[in-house]
Amino acid sequence: MLHRHCPKLEGKLVHKIRLDILRYSAYPYNIWWSLTRAEGLKCEGSKRGHGNEWLNDQRVNWLYRVSLTAHTMSSTNLDERTTLLPSPHPKVTPLPRFQVFILMMMRMTEPISYMVIFPFVNQMMEEVAHIPKEKIGYYAGLIESAFAIVQFLFVYCWGALSDRIGRKVVALSGLVGVIISVLGFGLSTSLGMMIATRCIAGVMNGNVVVVKTMLAEITDETNQARAFALMPASYAAGATIGPLLGGFLSHPVERYPEVFGRLGFLTVFLRDFPYFLPCFLASLCNLSAIILGYFYLEETFVAKASKSSRPPPPQASSYRSASIEPESLIPLQPKPSLFTSQIIRVLTTWFFLNLLSSSYQAIVPLFCYSPYSAGGVNFNPSKIGLLLSINGVTALLAQTLIFPDLERRLGPVKTYRIVITFLPLVFACLPLAHWVYPLGVIVVWIVLGGMVAVKAISNMGIVCNNLLINNSAPSRDTLGTLNGIAQSASSLARAFGPATATSLFALSNEHNLLGGQLVHVVLVGVRLLSLLVHIECLQWLTPKLTDVPPYPPVNDAFAERQVRLEEASCNLDNDDGKLCFATLAGFSKRLQRRAFLRVASVCIRLGF
């Protein structure tokens, strides 16, 4: 086997050969990692599949991916003690900054258009749809739930379509749909038109799925957490800009007569459609992202990307290394399942997280807009927009300043366990703000400020869950479909959350249930229940590693074949490749042990 791969080395150079082998489990669990310490491996036979070299051992159902690197060194610099193992600290791959910037622009424009209506949507229903203020709660969540219901029906189609025609065209199409939707909402003259325009956004909005998929495809395990930390940060930036536009630019003629009061036809138009200006500015943000993506965004889908742009494989030469390594792992089965136990558990936690987050987004503007007698704090749209913008700023600071170091120290699962415990406190702050309202507006702002700070911490669970979703994908070819399923679960949660929360808020105050606080009691209870679900799922995903032996054998035969060597050599005289010993290399010994224990513990749970 080595003869088939070893590059032709010329010149009188002393060289050594390193053979890297990645163990890859068979369908359906598809867990792979790199062994690190120097070990020997006895393989019987090898084969080629899809242009890649595999060492196949059917008895234990493992695949071994072969990666051969030939190092050339001068004889004067060669030391017999020179190790062929890689650095104990894997080099972090630099992020493609411009491509990441474009994707973050696309991600940021979506919450701008999504949240620009939040500060004034309750007032708009009162003025345009002529709904009594005490009845607004029954209709406020209906608009957002209609958006989520339609998105639930179509978002999986966009994710699957991106696996066929490419990521770029789907992302740009979604942004075009958002522009049509937000402009139509600003021109709405009835409740039906408001709901219809939000449904258009739900139909066309598939760019969230595609952006996540493209980000996963341009990163690897060394920089993926850093890149995905930018996703909620971009969302937080958009969630800061959108409410500011909606809160301070609605009714521009009445608020800023010195600017918009003497513009002739434009003044009349803005007086007839007082909510069009913030929607128009939000659409301009989407238009800028479309232009930037159309000209500069590179296609990441393998079937669409140009193969001619890939550099040729390097040739072995002095002081260089040539690597023969496949670009992707090809599973043993043709189409791995997307509904394994691991994926279902991750999606369950994702569903509950979005259920509570969407309820929060819908009920906070309604709570702030409602008068004190109806269980609120009587804020105007400007104050609501300012509060939501502060919420976005704190979330942005948490994602950029706190999360990277926390995730680096604890990992995504442990970080997730910590931050999700803060979410019940968020809903407990709302009744507290209502109770302290007689003490003055400053006290109310202090309570609401604490609420958004706690919410910013709990928002870090979103990026942790995103990492778990992408890491549970069987292969990169299924990333688009899996993210489509995840977004469908998110849309399903958002279909129930806003309408249920706002209707329960109106019902609690109309009938004075538990003093008007029934909605807050229910939301805190649901959060505690979902917390138990999160703990149960995360315990399955990360069992106690201390209870697992270092190298649990699958069976006796497999244990006998695992021959550990400090230095392994290759039998270069065996042309047919029936017997070879190779040096296995990977990450550092500490990281290798952790990865091996984690995967081994999962295998034990699954009954191997």
C-alpha positions as CSV (number, residue, x, y, z in Angstrom):
1,M,0.0,0.0,0.0
2,L,2.8,2.4,0.8
3,H,4.4,1.7,-2.6
4,R,1.2,2.9,-4.2
5,H,1.2,6.1,-2.3
6,C,4.8,7.0,-1.6
7,P,5.9,10.0,-3.7
8,K,9.0,9.6,-5.9
9,L,11.9,11.2,-4.1
10,E,15.0,12.1,-6.0
11,G,18.4,13.1,-4.8
12,K,20.5,11.8,-2.0
13,L,18.2,12.7,0.9
14,V,17.4,10.7,4.0
15,H,13.7,10.7,4.4
16,K,11.0,9.3,6.7
17,I,7.4,8.5,5.9
18,R,4.5,9.2,8.2
19,L,1.1,7.4,7.6
20,D,-1.8,9.1,9.2
21,I,-4.9,7.0,9.7
22,L,-8.3,8.4,10.8
23,R,-10.7,5.9,12.4
24,Y,-14.2,6.3,11.0
25,S,-17.1,4.4,12.4
26,A,-19.7,2.9,10.1
27,Y,-23.3,3.9,9.6
28,P,-25.4,5.1,11.3
29,Y,-23.4,6.9,14.0
30,N,-20.5,8.2,11.9
31,I,-18.3,9.3,14.7
32,W,-14.7,10.0,13.6
33,W,-11.5,11.2,15.2
34,S,-7.8,11.1,14.9
35,L,-5.7,8.8,17.1
36,T,-2.7,10.6,18.3
37,R,-0.2,8.6,20.3
38,A,2.3,6.4,18.4
39,E,0.5,3.1,18.0
40,G,0.8,0.1,15.7
41,L,-2.0,-1.0,13.5
42,K,-2.2,-4.4,11.7
43,C,-4.4,-4.1,8.6
44,E,-5.5,-6.9,6.3
45,G,-6.1,-5.6,2.8
46,S,-7.0,-2.3,1.5
47,K,-9.3,-1.0,-1.3
48,R,-10.1,2.2,-3.2
49,G,-13.5,3.8,-3.2
50,H,-14.6,7.2,-4.6
51,G,-11.0,7.9,-5.4
52,N,-9.8,7.5,-1.8
53,E,-7.8,4.8,-0.1
54,W,-9.4,2.9,2.7
55,L,-8.2,0.2,5.1
56,N,-11.3,-1.9,5.7
57,D,-11.8,-4.2,8.6
58,Q,-15.4,-5.6,8.3
59,R,-15.1,-7.6,11.5
60,V,-15.2,-4.6,13.7
61,N,-17.1,-2.4,11.2
62,W,-14.5,0.4,11.1
63,L,-13.1,2.3,8.2
64,Y,-9.6,3.8,8.3
65,R,-8.8,6.8,6.1
66,V,-5.3,6.8,4.8
67,S,-3.2,10.0,4.7
68,L,0.4,9.6,3.8
69,T,2.9,12.4,4.2
70,A,6.5,12.1,3.0
71,H,9.0,14.3,4.8
72,T,12.4,15.0,3.2
73,M,15.3,16.2,5.2
74,S,19.0,16.5,4.6
75,S,21.2,13.9,6.2
76,T,23.0,16.5,8.3
77,N,19.9,17.7,9.9
78,L,18.3,14.3,10.5
79,D,18.2,13.1,14.0
80,E,17.0,9.6,14.8
81,R,15.1,11.0,17.7
82,T,13.1,13.4,15.5
83,T,9.5,12.7,15.9
84,L,7.1,12.4,13.1
85,L,4.1,13.2,15.2
86,P,2.4,16.6,14.6
87,S,2.6,19.5,17.0
88,P,0.8,18.8,20.3
89,H,-1.2,22.0,19.6
90,P,-2.9,21.8,16.2
91,K,-2.5,25.0,14.2
92,V,-5.7,27.0,14.0
93,T,-6.8,27.5,10.4
94,P,-7.3,31.2,9.6
95,L,-10.8,32.2,8.8
96,P,-11.6,33.4,5.3
97,R,-12.5,36.8,6.6
98,F,-14.1,38.4,3.6
99,Q,-16.4,35.4,3.0
100,V,-17.3,35.3,6.7
101,F,-18.0,39.0,6.5
102,I,-20.4,38.6,3.6
103,L,-22.2,35.7,5.4
104,M,-22.5,37.8,8.6
105,M,-23.9,40.7,6.6
106,M,-26.6,38.3,5.2
107,R,-27.3,37.1,8.7
108,M,-27.5,40.6,10.2
109,T,-30.0,41.9,7.7
110,E,-32.5,39.2,8.5
111,P,-33.1,40.3,12.1
112,I,-33.1,44.0,11.0
113,S,-36.1,43.3,8.8
114,Y,-37.6,40.8,11.3
115,M,-37.4,43.0,14.4
116,V,-38.0,46.5,12.8
117,I,-41.7,46.0,13.4
118,F,-41.5,45.0,17.0
119,P,-41.6,48.5,18.6
120,F,-44.6,49.7,16.7
121,V,-46.6,46.5,15.7
122,N,-48.9,46.8,18.7
123,Q,-49.6,50.5,18.0
124,M,-50.0,49.7,14.3
125,M,-52.7,47.2,15.0
126,E,-54.5,49.7,17.2
127,E,-54.3,52.4,14.5
128,V,-54.5,50.5,11.2
129,A,-56.6,47.4,12.2
130,H,-58.6,49.4,14.8
131,I,-58.2,46.7,17.5
132,P,-58.9,47.8,21.1
133,K,-55.8,48.0,23.3
134,E,-57.0,45.4,25.7
135,K,-57.5,42.9,22.8
136,I,-54.2,43.5,21.1
137,G,-52.6,40.5,22.9
138,Y,-54.9,38.1,21.1
139,Y,-53.6,39.3,17.7
140,A,-50.0,40.5,18.4
141,G,-48.6,37.0,18.4
142,L,-50.7,35.9,15.5
143,I,-48.5,37.9,13.1
144,E,-45.3,36.3,14.2
145,S,-46.8,32.9,14.5
146,A,-48.1,33.2,10.9
147,F,-44.6,33.9,9.8
148,A,-43.2,30.9,11.6
149,I,-46.0,28.5,10.4
150,V,-45.3,29.3,6.8
151,Q,-41.5,29.1,7.4
152,F,-42.0,25.7,9.0
153,L,-43.7,24.5,5.8
154,F,-41.0,25.8,3.4
155,V,-37.7,26.1,5.2
156,Y,-36.8,22.4,4.8
157,C,-37.4,22.7,1.1
158,W,-34.9,25.6,0.9
159,G,-32.3,23.6,2.8
160,A,-32.8,20.5,0.6
161,L,-32.7,22.7,-2.5
162,S,-29.4,24.2,-1.5
163,D,-28.0,20.6,-1.5
164,R,-29.1,20.4,-5.1
165,I,-28.6,23.8,-6.8
166,G,-26.1,25.4,-4.5
167,R,-26.1,27.6,-1.5
168,K,-25.6,31.1,-3.0
169,V,-28.7,31.3,-5.2
170,V,-30.9,30.1,-2.3
171,A,-29.4,32.7,0.1
172,L,-29.9,35.6,-2.4
173,S,-33.4,34.5,-3.2
174,G,-34.3,34.6,0.5
175,L,-33.0,38.1,0.8
176,V,-35.2,39.2,-2.1
177,G,-38.2,37.7,-0.4
178,V,-37.4,39.6,2.8
179,I,-37.3,42.9,0.9
180,I,-40.7,42.3,-0.7
181,S,-42.2,41.3,2.7
182,V,-40.9,44.3,4.7
183,L,-41.9,46.8,2.1
184,G,-45.4,45.3,1.9
185,F,-45.7,45.4,5.7
186,G,-44.9,49.1,5.8
187,L,-47.7,49.7,3.2
188,S,-50.3,47.5,5.0
189,T,-53.7,49.0,5.6
190,S,-55.4,46.1,7.3
191,L,-54.7,43.2,9.7
192,G,-55.0,40.7,6.8
193,M,-52.4,42.5,4.7
194,M,-50.0,42.6,7.7
195,I,-50.3,38.8,8.1
196,A,-50.0,38.2,4.4
197,T,-46.8,40.1,4.1
198,R,-45.3,38.3,7.0
199,C,-46.3,35.0,5.4
200,I,-44.3,36.1,2.3
201,A,-41.2,36.4,4.5
202,G,-41.9,33.0,5.9
203,V,-42.1,31.4,2.4
204,M,-38.9,33.0,1.0
205,N,-36.8,33.2,4.2
206,G,-34.4,30.2,3.7
207,N,-31.2,32.2,4.0
208,V,-30.7,31.4,7.7
209,V,-30.3,27.7,6.9
210,V,-27.9,28.4,4.0
211,V,-25.8,30.8,5.9
212,K,-25.2,28.3,8.7
213,T,-24.4,25.6,6.2
214,M,-22.0,27.8,4.2
215,L,-20.2,28.8,7.4
216,A,-19.8,25.1,8.4
217,E,-18.4,24.3,4.9
218,I,-15.7,27.0,5.0
219,T,-14.5,26.2,8.5
220,D,-13.0,23.2,10.2
221,E,-12.7,21.9,13.8
222,T,-10.0,24.4,14.7
223,N,-11.9,27.6,13.8
224,Q,-15.6,26.5,13.7
225,A,-16.4,27.7,17.2
226,R,-14.9,31.1,16.5
227,A,-16.9,31.4,13.3
228,F,-20.2,30.3,14.7
229,A,-19.8,32.7,17.6
230,L,-20.2,35.4,15.0
231,M,-23.7,34.1,14.1
232,P,-25.5,35.2,17.2
233,A,-23.3,38.3,17.3
234,S,-24.5,39.2,13.9
235,Y,-28.0,38.5,14.9
236,A,-27.6,40.7,17.9
237,A,-26.2,43.5,15.8
238,G,-29.3,43.3,13.5
239,A,-31.5,43.0,16.6
240,T,-30.0,46.3,17.8
241,I,-30.4,48.2,14.5
242,G,-33.9,47.0,13.7
243,P,-35.7,48.1,16.9
244,L,-33.9,51.5,16.7
245,L,-35.3,52.1,13.2
246,G,-38.7,51.0,14.1
247,G,-38.9,52.8,17.4
248,F,-37.5,56.2,16.4
249,L,-38.6,56.5,12.7
250,S,-42.3,55.4,12.9
251,H,-44.6,58.4,12.5
252,P,-41.7,60.6,11.2
253,V,-43.9,63.5,10.1
254,E,-45.4,63.9,13.6
255,R,-42.0,63.3,15.4
256,Y,-39.7,65.2,13.2
257,P,-41.8,67.9,11.4
258,E,-38.7,70.1,10.8
259,V,-37.2,67.3,8.6
260,F,-40.2,65.5,7.1
261,G,-42.9,68.2,7.3
262,R,-42.0,70.1,4.2
263,L,-41.3,67.5,1.6
264,G,-44.5,67.8,-0.5
265,F,-45.7,64.5,-1.8
266,L,-43.2,62.6,0.4
267,T,-44.7,64.3,3.5
268,V,-48.2,63.2,2.4
269,F,-47.1,59.7,1.7
270,L,-45.3,59.3,5.1
271,R,-48.4,60.7,6.8
272,D,-50.6,58.1,5.1
273,F,-48.1,55.3,5.7
274,P,-46.5,56.3,9.0
275,Y,-44.6,52.9,9.4
276,F,-43.1,52.8,5.9
277,L,-39.9,54.7,6.5
278,P,-38.3,52.2,9.0
279,C,-39.4,49.3,6.8
280,F,-37.8,51.0,3.7
281,L,-34.5,51.5,5.5
282,A,-34.5,47.9,6.6
283,S,-35.0,46.8,3.0
284,L,-32.0,48.9,2.0
285,C,-29.9,46.9,4.4
286,N,-31.1,43.7,2.7
287,L,-30.3,45.2,-0.8
288,S,-26.8,46.0,0.2
289,A,-26.3,42.3,1.3
290,I,-27.7,41.1,-2.0
291,I,-25.3,43.2,-4.0
292,L,-22.3,42.2,-1.9
293,G,-23.2,38.5,-2.0
294,Y,-24.0,38.5,-5.8
295,F,-20.6,39.8,-6.8
296,Y,-18.3,38.5,-4.1
297,L,-19.8,35.5,-2.3
298,E,-18.2,32.2,-3.4
299,E,-20.2,29.0,-3.8
300,T,-19.3,26.4,-1.1
301,F,-21.4,23.5,-2.3
302,V,-19.0,20.9,-3.8
303,A,-21.1,20.0,-6.7
304,K,-21.4,23.6,-7.8
305,A,-17.9,24.9,-6.9
306,S,-15.4,25.0,-9.8
307,K,-13.1,22.1,-9.6
308,S,-10.6,23.9,-11.8
309,S,-10.0,26.5,-9.1
310,R,-8.5,23.9,-6.8
311,P,-4.7,23.9,-6.7
312,P,-2.9,20.7,-7.9
313,P,-1.5,18.4,-5.2
314,P,2.0,19.4,-4.1
315,Q,4.9,17.3,-5.1
316,A,7.5,16.1,-2.7
317,S,10.7,18.2,-2.7
318,S,13.4,19.2,-0.3
319,Y,12.2,20.7,2.9
320,R,8.6,20.2,1.8
321,S,5.9,17.5,2.5
322,A,3.5,16.0,0.1
323,S,0.2,14.8,1.4
324,I,-2.3,12.4,-0.1
325,E,-5.5,13.0,1.7
326,P,-9.1,12.8,0.6
327,E,-11.1,16.0,1.0
328,S,-14.0,14.4,2.7
329,L,-14.9,11.2,4.5
330,I,-17.1,8.8,2.5
331,P,-19.3,6.7,4.8
332,L,-19.7,3.0,4.3
333,Q,-23.4,3.4,3.5
334,P,-24.6,5.5,0.5
335,K,-27.0,7.7,2.5
336,P,-26.6,8.1,6.2
337,S,-29.8,8.7,8.3
338,L,-30.5,12.2,9.6
339,F,-32.8,10.8,12.4
340,T,-30.4,9.1,14.7
341,S,-30.9,9.3,18.5
342,Q,-28.1,11.8,18.8
343,I,-29.6,14.2,16.2
344,I,-33.1,13.8,17.6
345,R,-31.9,14.8,21.1
346,V,-30.0,17.8,19.8
347,L,-33.0,19.0,17.8
348,T,-35.2,18.5,20.9
349,T,-33.1,20.9,22.9
350,W,-33.1,23.3,19.9
351,F,-36.9,23.2,19.8
352,F,-37.4,24.2,23.4
353,L,-34.8,26.9,23.2
354,N,-36.6,28.5,20.3
355,L,-40.0,28.1,22.0
356,L,-38.9,30.2,24.9
357,S,-36.9,32.7,22.9
358,S,-39.8,33.4,20.5
359,S,-42.2,33.8,23.4
360,Y,-39.8,36.3,24.9
361,Q,-39.5,38.3,21.7
362,A,-43.3,38.5,21.4
363,I,-44.3,39.2,24.9
364,V,-41.7,41.9,25.9
365,P,-43.0,44.5,23.4
366,L,-46.6,43.7,24.3
367,F,-45.8,43.9,28.0
368,C,-44.0,47.2,27.6
369,Y,-46.8,48.7,25.4
370,S,-49.7,47.7,27.7
371,P,-50.8,50.2,30.3
372,Y,-50.2,49.5,34.0
373,S,-53.8,48.6,34.5
374,A,-53.5,45.9,31.8
375,G,-50.3,44.3,33.4
376,G,-47.7,46.4,31.5
377,V,-45.5,49.4,32.1
378,N,-47.0,51.8,29.5
379,F,-43.9,52.4,27.2
380,N,-44.2,54.2,23.9
381,P,-42.6,52.8,20.7
382,S,-39.4,54.8,21.2
383,K,-38.8,53.3,24.6
384,I,-39.7,49.8,23.4
385,G,-37.2,50.2,20.5
386,L,-34.5,51.5,22.9
387,L,-35.1,48.5,25.3
388,L,-34.9,46.0,22.4
389,S,-31.7,47.7,21.1
390,I,-30.1,47.5,24.6
391,N,-31.0,43.8,24.5
392,G,-29.2,43.5,21.2
393,V,-26.1,45.4,22.4
394,T,-25.8,43.3,25.6
395,A,-26.2,40.1,23.5
396,L,-23.5,41.3,21.1
397,L,-21.1,42.1,23.9
398,A,-21.7,38.7,25.5
399,Q,-21.1,36.8,22.3
400,T,-17.9,38.7,21.4
401,L,-16.3,39.2,24.9
402,I,-17.5,36.3,27.1
403,F,-18.5,33.4,24.9
404,P,-15.2,32.7,23.0
405,D,-13.1,32.3,26.2
406,L,-15.9,30.4,28.0
407,E,-16.3,28.0,25.1
408,R,-12.6,27.5,24.8
409,R,-12.3,26.6,28.5
410,L,-15.4,24.5,29.0
411,G,-16.4,23.3,25.5
412,P,-19.9,23.8,23.9
413,V,-21.8,21.2,26.0
414,K,-20.6,22.4,29.4
415,T,-21.1,26.0,28.4
416,Y,-24.6,25.1,27.2
417,R,-25.4,23.5,30.5
418,I,-24.5,26.7,32.4
419,V,-26.1,29.4,30.3
420,I,-29.5,27.7,29.8
421,T,-30.1,27.8,33.6
422,F,-30.4,31.6,33.4
423,L,-33.5,31.7,31.1
424,P,-36.1,31.1,33.9
425,L,-34.9,34.3,35.5
426,V,-35.7,36.3,32.4
427,F,-39.4,35.6,32.6
428,A,-39.4,36.3,36.4
429,C,-38.2,39.8,35.7
430,L,-41.4,40.8,33.8
431,P,-43.8,40.6,36.7
432,L,-41.2,42.2,38.9
433,A,-41.0,45.2,36.6
434,H,-44.8,45.6,36.8
435,W,-44.8,45.4,40.6
436,V,-42.1,48.2,40.9
437,Y,-43.8,50.5,38.4
438,P,-45.3,52.7,41.2
439,L,-41.8,53.3,42.5
440,G,-40.8,55.2,39.3
441,V,-39.6,54.7,35.8
442,I,-36.0,54.5,36.8
443,V,-36.6,51.4,39.0
444,V,-38.5,49.8,36.1
445,W,-35.5,50.4,33.8
446,I,-33.2,48.9,36.3
447,V,-35.2,45.7,36.5
448,L,-35.6,45.5,32.7
449,G,-31.9,46.2,32.3
450,G,-31.1,43.2,34.5
451,M,-33.6,41.2,32.4
452,V,-31.8,41.9,29.1
453,A,-28.4,41.2,30.8
454,V,-29.6,37.7,31.9
455,K,-31.1,37.1,28.5
456,A,-27.8,38.0,26.9
457,I,-26.1,35.3,28.9
458,S,-28.7,32.7,28.1
459,N,-28.5,33.6,24.4
460,M,-25.0,32.0,24.3
461,G,-26.9,28.7,24.4
462,I,-28.0,29.3,20.8
463,V,-24.4,29.2,19.4
464,C,-23.6,26.1,21.5
465,N,-26.7,24.4,20.1
466,N,-25.7,25.4,16.6
467,L,-22.3,23.8,17.1
468,L,-23.9,20.6,18.4
469,I,-26.2,20.5,15.4
470,N,-23.4,20.8,12.8
471,N,-21.2,18.4,14.7
472,S,-23.9,15.8,14.7
473,A,-24.2,15.8,10.9
474,P,-23.3,12.5,9.3
475,S,-21.3,14.2,6.6
476,R,-20.9,17.6,5.0
477,D,-23.1,16.7,2.2
478,T,-26.1,16.6,4.6
479,L,-25.4,19.9,6.4
480,G,-27.9,21.8,4.3
481,T,-30.6,19.3,4.9
482,L,-29.9,18.9,8.6
483,N,-29.9,22.7,9.1
484,G,-33.2,22.8,7.2
485,I,-34.6,20.3,9.6
486,A,-33.3,22.3,12.5
487,Q,-34.8,25.5,11.1
488,S,-38.1,23.6,10.7
489,A,-38.0,22.7,14.3
490,S,-37.3,26.3,15.2
491,S,-40.2,27.5,13.0
492,L,-42.5,25.0,14.6
493,A,-41.5,26.3,18.1
494,R,-42.0,29.9,16.9
495,A,-45.4,29.0,15.5
496,F,-46.7,28.1,18.9
497,G,-44.6,30.4,21.2
498,P,-45.6,34.0,20.2
499,A,-49.4,33.4,19.7
500,T,-49.7,31.3,22.9
501,A,-47.7,33.7,25.0
502,T,-49.4,36.9,23.9
503,S,-52.9,35.4,24.0
504,L,-52.2,34.1,27.5
505,F,-51.0,37.6,28.5
506,A,-54.3,39.1,27.3
507,L,-56.4,36.4,28.9
508,S,-54.6,36.7,32.2
509,N,-55.2,40.5,32.4
510,E,-58.7,40.4,31.0
511,H,-59.9,37.9,33.6
512,N,-57.4,38.8,36.3
513,L,-56.1,35.3,36.5
514,L,-53.6,35.0,39.4
515,G,-53.7,38.8,39.6
516,G,-52.9,39.0,35.9
517,Q,-49.7,37.1,36.4
518,L,-50.8,33.7,35.0
519,V,-48.8,34.1,31.8
520,H,-45.5,34.7,33.8
521,V,-46.1,31.7,36.0
522,V,-46.8,29.5,33.0
523,L,-43.7,30.7,31.1
524,V,-41.4,30.2,34.1
525,G,-42.9,26.7,34.5
526,V,-42.4,25.8,30.9
527,R,-38.8,27.0,31.1
528,L,-38.2,24.8,34.2
529,L,-39.7,21.9,32.3
530,S,-37.6,22.5,29.3
531,L,-34.5,22.8,31.5
532,L,-35.1,19.2,32.7
533,V,-35.4,18.1,29.0
534,H,-32.1,19.9,28.3
535,I,-30.4,18.2,31.2
536,E,-31.6,14.7,30.2
537,C,-30.5,15.2,26.5
538,L,-27.1,16.6,27.5
539,Q,-26.5,13.8,29.9
540,W,-27.0,11.3,27.0
541,L,-24.7,13.3,24.8
542,T,-21.9,13.6,27.3
543,P,-21.9,10.7,29.7
544,K,-19.5,10.6,32.7
545,L,-16.1,10.0,31.1
546,T,-14.5,8.9,34.3
547,D,-16.5,5.7,34.4
548,V,-15.2,4.6,31.0
549,P,-11.9,2.6,30.8
550,P,-9.2,4.3,28.7
551,Y,-9.4,1.9,25.7
552,P,-12.5,-0.3,26.0
553,P,-12.2,-3.2,23.5
554,V,-15.0,-3.9,21.2
555,N,-14.2,-7.5,21.3
556,D,-11.2,-9.7,22.1
557,A,-10.1,-10.0,18.5
558,F,-10.1,-6.2,18.2
559,A,-8.2,-5.8,21.4
560,E,-5.5,-8.2,20.2
561,R,-5.1,-6.3,17.0
562,Q,-4.5,-3.0,18.8
563,V,-0.7,-3.2,19.2
564,R,0.7,-0.2,20.9
565,L,4.2,0.9,19.8
566,E,6.2,4.0,20.7
567,E,7.8,3.8,17.2
568,A,6.2,1.9,14.4
569,S,7.8,1.0,11.1
570,C,6.4,0.2,7.7
571,N,7.1,-3.1,5.8
572,L,8.1,-1.5,2.5
573,D,8.9,-4.9,1.0
574,N,5.2,-6.0,1.0
575,D,3.9,-5.0,-2.4
576,D,0.4,-6.2,-2.0
577,G,-0.3,-4.2,1.1
578,K,-1.6,-7.3,3.0
579,L,0.4,-6.5,6.1
580,C,1.6,-3.1,7.3
581,F,2.5,-1.4,10.5
582,A,2.2,2.4,10.5
583,T,2.7,5.3,12.8
584,L,-0.6,6.9,13.8
585,A,-0.6,10.6,14.3
586,G,-3.2,13.2,15.2
587,F,-3.7,15.8,17.8
588,S,-1.9,16.1,21.2
589,K,-2.0,13.2,23.6
590,R,-4.3,15.1,25.9
591,L,-6.8,16.0,23.2
592,Q,-6.6,12.5,21.8
593,R,-7.4,10.9,25.1
594,R,-10.4,13.2,25.6
595,A,-11.7,12.5,22.1
596,F,-11.2,8.8,22.4
597,L,-13.0,8.6,25.8
598,R,-15.9,10.6,24.6
599,V,-16.5,8.5,21.5
600,A,-15.9,5.3,23.3
601,S,-18.4,6.2,26.0
602,V,-21.0,7.0,23.3
603,C,-20.3,3.6,21.7
604,I,-20.9,1.9,25.0
605,R,-24.2,3.7,25.5
606,L,-25.2,2.6,22.0
607,G,-24.5,-1.0,22.9
608,F,-21.4,-1.8,20.9
